Amino acid sequence: MVDLRGGVADRDTGRTWERDTLQLVYSVTKGATATAAHMLVQRGLLDLDAPVAEYWPEFAANGKADIPVRWLLSHQAGLVTLDRPAPLAEAEALSWHPMTAALAAQCPVWTPGTAHGYHGRTWGWLVGEVIRRVSGRTPGRFFADEIAVPLGLDFFIGLPANERHRVSRMAYRKPNLDLTTLPADSVPEELREQVAAWRDPNSFSNRAYAVTDPAAIDFDSPEVQAAELPASNGIGTARALARMYAALIGEVDGVRLLSPETVAAAAKKQAAGMDQVLVAPSRFASGYQLPTQDNPMSGPSAFGHNGRGGSLAFADPDHGIAFGYVMNHIVSGRDDLRAGALIDAVIRTLG
């Protein structure tokens, strides 16, 4: 219905944003990976309430034998970090089997099922390995074969080398105010616990993103874009994301990915309340985010996922809409109003 684009895809060269410009979308990728998992559920190949170890025997180590697959999807497994971060210099963190082996051996950092916390980076290897064990294909290959090709999506989890020339380059803007630089008593009271966690290198808030050594990953690099990181390095267009979510709640050119019953089960709330990693309220279904005050999407029935810097994609069954927004200008925190303004405009058109 609406397909808008504009701006600069590469500040260094002045390349403009075109209809086929591809964008790395960070954690919006999780919604695509979750969709792949639910397709396996719909086919009767994956039971979300079965132990992960039923599909991935090595995962049973260190007291994890009874963790159900659903807890991986809904961030309840307590596997947000690694005791030994994987070295980037040796490409271990970009290789599939070293990371899944490390997570299979890892001891949970809280009693699984008793709390939830955003598994920002580990989620992709955890859920992706279950997909690989069940389907015999890596999550990126499964997504390509079963979702991207049937729907004609310009979206990749593991970018082919011949598509790299279309990818935008990231631009970063610091927040107007860095709360971690303020004296503790100058931080707004409702944010003090969160800011204290950001300042603590041993908090889950920091350890969850320090699963590699060094912790920072250059998502503009060819090696990172070519790897399969199904939590964080999906690359595609907003149009592709909206089309995928549309095919979850209706038929798109003869293709519907999930039945209404599967969608209802997939979007059912599994965890809500204070997030052990984000130190803020969050709500999760089985792999999808659900609306919160900070991420309201377009209504209470919506489900989808956002990503670092402001990208967002979701479906809203009540309104019968799907939405995708991607950008290369990364804006941190509450300074970013772009996706929200677009969603408000969509809602106004619905009457």
Secondary structure as GFF3:
##gff-version 3
##sequence-region A 1 351
A	DSSP	beta_strand	8	10	.	.	.	ID=ss1
A	DSSP	beta_strand	15	16	.	.	.	ID=ss2
A	DSSP	beta_strand	23	24	.	.	.	ID=ss3
A	DSSP	three_ten_helix	26	28	.	.	.	ID=ss4
A	DSSP	alpha_helix	29	42	.	.	.	ID=ss5
A	DSSP	alpha_helix	52	55	.	.	.	ID=ss6
A	DSSP	three_ten_helix	57	60	.	.	.	ID=ss7
A	DSSP	alpha_helix	69	73	.	.	.	ID=ss8
A	DSSP	beta_strand	86	87	.	.	.	ID=ss9
A	DSSP	three_ten_helix	92	94	.	.	.	ID=ss10
A	DSSP	alpha_helix	96	105	.	.	.	ID=ss11
A	DSSP	alpha_helix	122	135	.	.	.	ID=ss12
A	DSSP	alpha_helix	139	143	.	.	.	ID=ss13
A	DSSP	pi_helix	144	148	.	.	.	ID=ss14
A	DSSP	alpha_helix	149	151	.	.	.	ID=ss15
A	DSSP	beta_strand	155	156	.	.	.	ID=ss16
A	DSSP	three_ten_helix	161	166	.	.	.	ID=ss17
A	DSSP	beta_strand	171	173	.	.	.	ID=ss18
A	DSSP	three_ten_helix	179	181	.	.	.	ID=ss19
A	DSSP	three_ten_helix	184	186	.	.	.	ID=ss20
A	DSSP	three_ten_helix	189	191	.	.	.	ID=ss21
A	DSSP	alpha_helix	192	199	.	.	.	ID=ss22
A	DSSP	alpha_helix	204	207	.	.	.	ID=ss23
A	DSSP	beta_strand	212	213	.	.	.	ID=ss24
A	DSSP	alpha_helix	222	226	.	.	.	ID=ss25
A	DSSP	beta_strand	235	236	.	.	.	ID=ss26
A	DSSP	alpha_helix	238	249	.	.	.	ID=ss27
A	DSSP	alpha_helix	260	266	.	.	.	ID=ss28
A	DSSP	beta_strand	271	274	.	.	.	ID=ss29
A	DSSP	beta_strand	281	284	.	.	.	ID=ss30
A	DSSP	beta_strand	303	306	.	.	.	ID=ss31
A	DSSP	three_ten_helix	308	310	.	.	.	ID=ss32
A	DSSP	beta_strand	312	316	.	.	.	ID=ss33
A	DSSP	beta_strand	321	325	.	.	.	ID=ss34
A	DSSP	beta_strand	329	331	.	.	.	ID=ss35
A	DSSP	three_ten_helix	333	335	.	.	.	ID=ss36
A	DSSP	alpha_helix	338	350	.	.	.	ID=ss37
###
